[in-house]
Amino acid sequence: MEMLARVVGNMIQDIIPDAENPYEAIDRYCAMLYKRIKLKDNAGIDYENDLELYLFLNGYKSKIAEIVHRQILKERNIK
């Protein structure tokens, strides 16, 4: 699961390159997805695919947060 979380985090960070880390990137992307879902819902447009992606990404948020936390601690040489 950790490898998949790393891959997902890196992919989303490629989509949002100005994010400082994968967690920030996935958080910002999820916020954009949420807005898109709400707009589609209000317009009566099918948003099933967006919702599935939103739920998938949110499922990996905590794991990506752990990975980013460990990387920051490693960079600062803190155990």
Biopython code that builds the backbone (N, CA, C, O; Angstrom):
import numpy as np
from Bio.PDB.StructureBuilder import StructureBuilder

atoms = [
    (1, "MET", "N", (0.820, -1.192, 0.000)),
    (1, "MET", "CA", (0.000, 0.000, 0.000)),
    (1, "MET", "C", (0.865, 1.257, 0.000)),
    (1, "MET", "O", (0.500, 2.265, -0.606)),
    (2, "GLU", "N", (1.998, 1.199, 0.672)),
    (2, "GLU", "CA", (2.852, 2.385, 0.742)),
    (2, "GLU", "C", (3.409, 2.752, -0.635)),
    (2, "GLU", "O", (3.500, 3.932, -0.976)),
    (3, "MET", "N", (3.779, 1.750, -1.416)),
    (3, "MET", "CA", (4.304, 2.051, -2.758)),
    (3, "MET", "C", (3.238, 2.720, -3.614)),
    (3, "MET", "O", (3.521, 3.683, -4.328)),
    (4, "LEU", "N", (2.012, 2.208, -3.542)),
    (4, "LEU", "CA", (0.929, 2.814, -4.316)),
    (4, "LEU", "C", (0.656, 4.236, -3.842)),
    (4, "LEU", "O", (0.386, 5.120, -4.654)),
    (5, "ALA", "N", (0.724, 4.458, -2.542)),
    (5, "ALA", "CA", (0.533, 5.805, -2.007)),
    (5, "ALA", "C", (1.617, 6.743, -2.526)),
    (5, "ALA", "O", (1.332, 7.888, -2.878)),
    (6, "ARG", "N", (2.850, 6.266, -2.574)),
    (6, "ARG", "CA", (3.949, 7.092, -3.104)),
    (6, "ARG", "C", (3.715, 7.425, -4.578)),
    (6, "ARG", "O", (3.910, 8.564, -5.000)),
    (7, "VAL", "N", (3.297, 6.431, -5.354)),
    (7, "VAL", "CA", (3.049, 6.642, -6.786)),
    (7, "VAL", "C", (1.917, 7.646, -6.979)),
    (7, "VAL", "O", (2.034, 8.574, -7.780)),
    (8, "VAL", "N", (0.827, 7.459, -6.248)),
    (8, "VAL", "CA", (-0.310, 8.374, -6.361)),
    (8, "VAL", "C", (0.100, 9.789, -5.960)),
    (8, "VAL", "O", (-0.235, 10.753, -6.648)),
    (9, "GLY", "N", (0.820, 9.914, -4.857)),
    (9, "GLY", "CA", (1.277, 11.232, -4.413)),
    (9, "GLY", "C", (2.160, 11.916, -5.438)),
    (9, "GLY", "O", (2.006, 13.110, -5.696)),
    (10, "ASN", "N", (3.087, 11.164, -6.027)),
    (10, "ASN", "CA", (3.981, 11.745, -7.033)),
    (10, "ASN", "C", (3.230, 12.121, -8.300)),
    (10, "ASN", "O", (3.538, 13.136, -8.925)),
    (11, "MET", "N", (2.248, 11.314, -8.685)),
    (11, "MET", "CA", (1.467, 11.638, -9.879)),
    (11, "MET", "C", (0.676, 12.925, -9.683)),
    (11, "MET", "O", (0.627, 13.775, -10.572)),
    (12, "ILE", "N", (0.059, 13.060, -8.518)),
    (12, "ILE", "CA", (-0.725, 14.272, -8.261)),
    (12, "ILE", "C", (0.198, 15.481, -8.133)),
    (12, "ILE", "O", (-0.176, 16.589, -8.517)),
    (13, "GLN", "N", (1.389, 15.277, -7.599)),
    (13, "GLN", "CA", (2.328, 16.397, -7.502)),
    (13, "GLN", "C", (2.796, 16.820, -8.895)),
    (13, "GLN", "O", (3.111, 17.991, -9.105)),
    (14, "ASP", "N", (2.846, 15.888, -9.851)),
    (14, "ASP", "CA", (3.155, 16.262, -11.232)),
    (14, "ASP", "C", (2.036, 17.111, -11.828)),
    (14, "ASP", "O", (2.291, 17.987, -12.654)),
    (15, "ILE", "N", (0.805, 16.853, -11.412)),
    (15, "ILE", "CA", (-0.330, 17.625, -11.916)),
    (15, "ILE", "C", (-0.333, 19.031, -11.313)),
    (15, "ILE", "O", (-0.689, 20.000, -11.984)),
    (16, "ILE", "N", (0.068, 19.136, -10.042)),
    (16, "ILE", "CA", (0.123, 20.427, -9.348)),
    (16, "ILE", "C", (1.578, 20.657, -8.930)),
    (16, "ILE", "O", (1.931, 20.432, -7.772)),
    (17, "PRO", "N", (2.425, 21.103, -9.867)),
    (17, "PRO", "CA", (3.861, 21.193, -9.595)),
    (17, "PRO", "C", (4.268, 22.246, -8.571)),
    (17, "PRO", "O", (5.362, 22.156, -8.014)),
    (18, "ASP", "N", (3.424, 23.238, -8.305)),
    (18, "ASP", "CA", (3.812, 24.266, -7.340)),
    (18, "ASP", "C", (3.535, 23.866, -5.892)),
    (18, "ASP", "O", (3.797, 24.641, -4.973)),
    (19, "ALA", "N", (3.008, 22.661, -5.687)),
    (19, "ALA", "CA", (2.793, 22.162, -4.325)),
    (19, "ALA", "C", (4.138, 21.795, -3.708)),
    (19, "ALA", "O", (5.033, 21.309, -4.399)),
    (20, "GLU", "N", (4.276, 22.028, -2.412)),
    (20, "GLU", "CA", (5.542, 21.767, -1.730)),
    (20, "GLU", "C", (5.824, 20.282, -1.538)),
    (20, "GLU", "O", (6.980, 19.860, -1.508)),
    (21, "ASN", "N", (4.761, 19.495, -1.408)),
    (21, "ASN", "CA", (4.931, 18.065, -1.186)),
    (21, "ASN", "C", (3.702, 17.330, -1.717)),
    (21, "ASN", "O", (2.700, 17.960, -2.056)),
    (22, "PRO", "N", (3.775, 15.998, -1.791)),
    (22, "PRO", "CA", (2.638, 15.232, -2.322)),
    (22, "PRO", "C", (1.342, 15.421, -1.526)),
    (22, "PRO", "O", (0.256, 15.407, -2.106)),
    (23, "TYR", "N", (1.447, 15.597, -0.206)),
    (23, "TYR", "CA", (0.220, 15.780, 0.576)),
    (23, "TYR", "C", (-0.480, 17.082, 0.203)),
    (23, "TYR", "O", (-1.699, 17.103, 0.032)),
    (24, "GLU", "N", (0.269, 18.149, 0.077)),
    (24, "GLU", "CA", (-0.339, 19.419, -0.318)),
    (24, "GLU", "C", (-0.962, 19.299, -1.704)),
    (24, "GLU", "O", (-2.046, 19.827, -1.951)),
    (25, "ALA", "N", (-0.276, 18.604, -2.603)),
    (25, "ALA", "CA", (-0.785, 18.431, -3.958)),
    (25, "ALA", "C", (-2.105, 17.659, -3.959)),
    (25, "ALA", "O", (-3.058, 18.050, -4.634)),
    (26, "ILE", "N", (-2.155, 16.565, -3.204)),
    (26, "ILE", "CA", (-3.378, 15.761, -3.186)),
    (26, "ILE", "C", (-4.504, 16.514, -2.484)),
    (26, "ILE", "O", (-5.666, 16.378, -2.866)),
    (27, "ASP", "N", (-4.181, 17.296, -1.477)),
    (27, "ASP", "CA", (-5.194, 18.079, -0.784)),
    (27, "ASP", "C", (-5.790, 19.131, -1.717)),
    (27, "ASP", "O", (-7.007, 19.310, -1.760)),
    (28, "ARG", "N", (-4.951, 19.808, -2.445)),
    (28, "ARG", "CA", (-5.438, 20.833, -3.375)),
    (28, "ARG", "C", (-6.229, 20.216, -4.526)),
    (28, "ARG", "O", (-7.240, 20.769, -4.958)),
    (29, "TYR", "N", (-5.766, 19.072, -5.017)),
    (29, "TYR", "CA", (-6.476, 18.402, -6.111)),
    (29, "TYR", "C", (-7.847, 17.911, -5.642)),
    (29, "TYR", "O", (-8.829, 18.005, -6.379)),
    (30, "CYS", "N", (-7.911, 17.388, -4.418)),
    (30, "CYS", "CA", (-9.197, 16.943, -3.864)),
    (30, "CYS", "C", (-10.151, 18.122, -3.701)),
    (30, "CYS", "O", (-11.353, 17.982, -3.927)),
    (31, "ALA", "N", (-9.632, 19.269, -3.315)),
    (31, "ALA", "CA", (-10.478, 20.462, -3.192)),
    (31, "ALA", "C", (-11.050, 20.848, -4.555)),
    (31, "ALA", "O", (-12.219, 21.221, -4.657)),
    (32, "MET", "N", (-10.234, 20.759, -5.595)),
    (32, "MET", "CA", (-10.725, 21.062, -6.940)),
    (32, "MET", "C", (-11.774, 20.045, -7.377)),
    (32, "MET", "O", (-12.789, 20.407, -7.972)),
    (33, "LEU", "N", (-11.525, 18.774, -7.078)),
    (33, "LEU", "CA", (-12.494, 17.737, -7.420)),
    (33, "LEU", "C", (-13.817, 17.955, -6.699)),
    (33, "LEU", "O", (-14.885, 17.791, -7.290)),
    (34, "TYR", "N", (-13.749, 18.323, -5.431)),
    (34, "TYR", "CA", (-14.963, 18.562, -4.656)),
    (34, "TYR", "C", (-15.789, 19.687, -5.281)),
    (34, "TYR", "O", (-17.009, 19.573, -5.401)),
    (35, "LYS", "N", (-15.126, 20.763, -5.676)),
    (35, "LYS", "CA", (-15.832, 21.870, -6.319)),
    (35, "LYS", "C", (-16.475, 21.411, -7.629)),
    (35, "LYS", "O", (-17.606, 21.785, -7.939)),
    (36, "ARG", "N", (-15.737, 20.591, -8.398)),
    (36, "ARG", "CA", (-16.261, 20.084, -9.668)),
    (36, "ARG", "C", (-17.484, 19.200, -9.426)),
    (36, "ARG", "O", (-18.473, 19.287, -10.154)),
    (37, "ILE", "N", (-17.414, 18.355, -8.409)),
    (37, "ILE", "CA", (-18.537, 17.475, -8.082)),
    (37, "ILE", "C", (-19.762, 18.293, -7.704)),
    (37, "ILE", "O", (-20.868, 18.015, -8.166)),
    (38, "LYS", "N", (-19.563, 19.313, -6.854)),
    (38, "LYS", "CA", (-20.686, 20.160, -6.447)),
    (38, "LYS", "C", (-21.305, 20.896, -7.645)),
    (38, "LYS", "O", (-22.527, 21.002, -7.745)),
    (39, "LEU", "N", (-20.459, 21.402, -8.550)),
    (39, "LEU", "CA", (-20.975, 22.094, -9.734)),
    (39, "LEU", "C", (-21.769, 21.146, -10.625)),
    (39, "LEU", "O", (-22.845, 21.495, -11.111)),
    (40, "LYS", "N", (-21.231, 19.939, -10.837)),
    (40, "LYS", "CA", (-21.932, 18.963, -11.664)),
    (40, "LYS", "C", (-23.239, 18.532, -11.018)),
    (40, "LYS", "O", (-24.244, 18.342, -11.704)),
    (41, "ASP", "N", (-23.227, 18.377, -9.703)),
    (41, "ASP", "CA", (-24.444, 17.991, -8.995)),
    (41, "ASP", "C", (-25.511, 19.073, -9.136)),
    (41, "ASP", "O", (-26.677, 18.766, -9.384)),
    (42, "ASN", "N", (-25.126, 20.316, -8.981)),
    (42, "ASN", "CA", (-26.070, 21.431, -9.116)),
    (42, "ASN", "C", (-26.594, 21.563, -10.541)),
    (42, "ASN", "O", (-27.721, 22.013, -10.751)),
    (43, "ALA", "N", (-25.773, 21.168, -11.529)),
    (43, "ALA", "CA", (-26.176, 21.276, -12.925)),
    (43, "ALA", "C", (-26.887, 20.020, -13.425)),
    (43, "ALA", "O", (-27.370, 19.985, -14.557)),
    (44, "GLY", "N", (-26.951, 18.991, -12.580)),
    (44, "GLY", "CA", (-27.615, 17.757, -12.998)),
    (44, "GLY", "C", (-26.773, 16.902, -13.921)),
    (44, "GLY", "O", (-27.311, 16.104, -14.689)),
    (45, "ILE", "N", (-25.469, 17.055, -13.859)),
    (45, "ILE", "CA", (-24.541, 16.294, -14.699)),
    (45, "ILE", "C", (-23.994, 15.126, -13.887)),
    (45, "ILE", "O", (-23.739, 15.258, -12.690)),
    (46, "ASP", "N", (-23.816, 13.987, -14.542)),
    (46, "ASP", "CA", (-23.301, 12.794, -13.864)),
    (46, "ASP", "C", (-21.878, 13.055, -13.366)),
    (46, "ASP", "O", (-21.016, 13.477, -14.137)),
    (47, "TYR", "N", (-21.638, 12.806, -12.092)),
    (47, "TYR", "CA", (-20.331, 13.060, -11.486)),
    (47, "TYR", "C", (-19.742, 11.803, -10.851)),
    (47, "TYR", "O", (-18.865, 11.892, -9.992)),
    (48, "GLU", "N", (-20.219, 10.638, -11.270)),
    (48, "GLU", "CA", (-19.796, 9.382, -10.656)),
    (48, "GLU", "C", (-18.284, 9.164, -10.757)),
    (48, "GLU", "O", (-17.656, 8.779, -9.771)),
    (49, "ASN", "N", (-17.700, 9.400, -11.911)),
    (49, "ASN", "CA", (-16.250, 9.196, -12.072)),
    (49, "ASN", "C", (-15.442, 10.138, -11.185)),
    (49, "ASN", "O", (-14.453, 9.731, -10.574)),
    (50, "ASP", "N", (-15.865, 11.388, -11.119)),
    (50, "ASP", "CA", (-15.178, 12.357, -10.256)),
    (50, "ASP", "C", (-15.291, 11.955, -8.791)),
    (50, "ASP", "O", (-14.331, 12.084, -8.031)),
    (51, "LEU", "N", (-16.453, 11.471, -8.399)),
    (51, "LEU", "CA", (-16.664, 11.050, -7.016)),
    (51, "LEU", "C", (-15.793, 9.848, -6.670)),
    (51, "LEU", "O", (-15.215, 9.792, -5.584)),
    (52, "GLU", "N", (-15.694, 8.887, -7.587)),
    (52, "GLU", "CA", (-14.842, 7.717, -7.351)),
    (52, "GLU", "C", (-13.388, 8.132, -7.172)),
    (52, "GLU", "O", (-12.708, 7.634, -6.276)),
    (53, "LEU", "N", (-12.905, 9.040, -8.018)),
    (53, "LEU", "CA", (-11.534, 9.525, -7.904)),
    (53, "LEU", "C", (-11.335, 10.280, -6.596)),
    (53, "LEU", "O", (-10.311, 10.118, -5.931)),
    (54, "TYR", "N", (-12.303, 11.099, -6.228)),
    (54, "TYR", "CA", (-12.238, 11.856, -4.977)),
    (54, "TYR", "C", (-12.128, 10.916, -3.775)),
    (54, "TYR", "O", (-11.296, 11.128, -2.893)),
    (55, "LEU", "N", (-12.948, 9.904, -3.741)),
    (55, "LEU", "CA", (-12.915, 8.946, -2.633)),
    (55, "LEU", "C", (-11.618, 8.137, -2.626)),
    (55, "LEU", "O", (-11.062, 7.865, -1.562)),
    (56, "PHE", "N", (-11.140, 7.758, -3.796)),
    (56, "PHE", "CA", (-9.880, 7.024, -3.900)),
    (56, "PHE", "C", (-8.724, 7.852, -3.351)),
    (56, "PHE", "O", (-7.928, 7.364, -2.549)),
    (57, "LEU", "N", (-8.636, 9.095, -3.783)),
    (57, "LEU", "CA", (-7.545, 9.962, -3.337)),
    (57, "LEU", "C", (-7.637, 10.263, -1.845)),
    (57, "LEU", "O", (-6.617, 10.292, -1.156)),
    (58, "ASN", "N", (-8.828, 10.484, -1.348)),
    (58, "ASN", "CA", (-8.982, 10.736, 0.083)),
    (58, "ASN", "C", (-8.601, 9.525, 0.915)),
    (58, "ASN", "O", (-8.172, 9.665, 2.061)),
    (59, "GLY", "N", (-8.753, 8.348, 0.352)),
    (59, "GLY", "CA", (-8.352, 7.140, 1.052)),
    (59, "GLY", "C", (-6.848, 7.057, 1.266)),
    (59, "GLY", "O", (-6.389, 6.407, 2.204)),
    (60, "TYR", "N", (-6.084, 7.709, 0.405)),
    (60, "TYR", "CA", (-4.623, 7.682, 0.498)),
    (60, "TYR", "C", (-4.043, 8.907, 1.185)),
    (60, "TYR", "O", (-2.834, 8.962, 1.407)),
    (61, "LYS", "N", (-4.858, 9.877, 1.523)),
    (61, "LYS", "CA", (-4.357, 11.108, 2.131)),
    (61, "LYS", "C", (-3.574, 10.863, 3.415)),
    (61, "LYS", "O", (-2.490, 11.420, 3.589)),
    (62, "SER", "N", (-4.098, 10.049, 4.304)),
    (62, "SER", "CA", (-3.419, 9.839, 5.587)),
    (62, "SER", "C", (-2.103, 9.102, 5.401)),
    (62, "SER", "O", (-1.124, 9.406, 6.083)),
    (63, "LYS", "N", (-2.066, 8.150, 4.499)),
    (63, "LYS", "CA", (-0.816, 7.414, 4.242)),
    (63, "LYS", "C", (0.222, 8.351, 3.631)),
    (63, "LYS", "O", (1.396, 8.293, 3.996)),
    (64, "ILE", "N", (-0.195, 9.205, 2.716)),
    (64, "ILE", "CA", (0.721, 10.160, 2.100)),
    (64, "ILE", "C", (1.202, 11.164, 3.146)),
    (64, "ILE", "O", (2.360, 11.578, 3.116)),
    (65, "ALA", "N", (0.333, 11.556, 4.064)),
    (65, "ALA", "CA", (0.737, 12.467, 5.149)),
    (65, "ALA", "C", (1.826, 11.817, 5.995)),
    (65, "ALA", "O", (2.787, 12.484, 6.377)),
    (66, "GLU", "N", (1.690, 10.533, 6.291)),
    (66, "GLU", "CA", (2.719, 9.823, 7.056)),
    (66, "GLU", "C", (4.046, 9.794, 6.306)),
    (66, "GLU", "O", (5.103, 10.023, 6.895)),
    (67, "ILE", "N", (3.989, 9.516, 5.022)),
    (67, "ILE", "CA", (5.204, 9.450, 4.204)),
    (67, "ILE", "C", (5.904, 10.805, 4.178)),
    (67, "ILE", "O", (7.121, 10.882, 4.344)),
    (68, "VAL", "N", (5.134, 11.874, 3.971)),
    (68, "VAL", "CA", (5.704, 13.223, 3.929)),
    (68, "VAL", "C", (6.299, 13.572, 5.290)),
    (68, "VAL", "O", (7.373, 14.169, 5.363)),
    (69, "HIS", "N", (5.614, 13.206, 6.356)),
    (69, "HIS", "CA", (6.110, 13.478, 7.703)),
    (69, "HIS", "C", (7.454, 12.783, 7.935)),
    (69, "HIS", "O", (8.392, 13.391, 8.451)),
    (70, "ARG", "N", (7.541, 11.524, 7.555)),
    (70, "ARG", "CA", (8.806, 10.791, 7.713)),
    (70, "ARG", "C", (9.924, 11.412, 6.885)),
    (70, "ARG", "O", (11.065, 11.487, 7.339)),
    (71, "GLN", "N", (9.598, 11.861, 5.661)),
    (71, "GLN", "CA", (10.613, 12.487, 4.815)),
    (71, "GLN", "C", (11.118, 13.773, 5.436)),
    (71, "GLN", "O", (12.321, 14.033, 5.418)),
    (72, "ILE", "N", (10.234, 14.576, 5.979)),
    (72, "ILE", "CA", (10.634, 15.840, 6.602)),
    (72, "ILE", "C", (11.518, 15.576, 7.811)),
    (72, "ILE", "O", (12.536, 16.243, 7.998)),
    (73, "LEU", "N", (11.134, 14.608, 8.631)),
    (73, "LEU", "CA", (11.954, 14.266, 9.791)),
    (73, "LEU", "C", (13.328, 13.747, 9.369)),
    (73, "LEU", "O", (14.338, 14.056, 10.001)),
    (74, "LYS", "N", (13.356, 12.963, 8.305)),
    (74, "LYS", "CA", (14.631, 12.438, 7.815)),
    (74, "LYS", "C", (15.529, 13.561, 7.305)),
    (74, "LYS", "O", (16.739, 13.547, 7.531)),
    (75, "GLU", "N", (14.933, 14.534, 6.617)),
    (75, "GLU", "CA", (15.699, 15.670, 6.103)),
    (75, "GLU", "C", (16.276, 16.499, 7.245)),
    (75, "GLU", "O", (17.370, 17.050, 7.133)),
    (76, "ARG", "N", (15.539, 16.581, 8.329)),
    (76, "ARG", "CA", (16.000, 17.375, 9.473)),
    (76, "ARG", "C", (16.789, 16.540, 10.476)),
    (76, "ARG", "O", (17.194, 17.039, 11.527)),
    (77, "ASN", "N", (17.005, 15.269, 10.147)),
    (77, "ASN", "CA", (17.758, 14.334, 10.998)),
    (77, "ASN", "C", (17.159, 14.206, 12.394)),
    (77, "ASN", "O", (17.876, 14.185, 13.394)),
    (78, "ILE", "N", (15.853, 14.122, 12.442)),
    (78, "ILE", "CA", (15.154, 13.938, 13.696)),
    (78, "ILE", "C", (14.537, 12.541, 13.686)),
    (78, "ILE", "O", (13.975, 12.105, 12.682)),
    (79, "LYS", "N", (14.650, 11.853, 14.804)),
    (79, "LYS", "CA", (14.064, 10.500, 14.855)),
    (79, "LYS", "C", (12.855, 10.476, 15.701)),
    (79, "LYS", "O", (12.233, 9.426, 15.859)),
]
sb = StructureBuilder()
sb.init_structure("model")
sb.init_model(0)
sb.init_chain("A")
sb.init_seg("    ")
for serial, (resi, resn, name, xyz) in enumerate(atoms, 1):
    if name == "N":
        sb.init_residue(resn, " ", resi, " ")
    sb.init_atom(name, np.array(xyz, "f"), 0.0, 1.0, " ", f" {name:<3s}", serial, name[0])
structure = sb.get_structure()
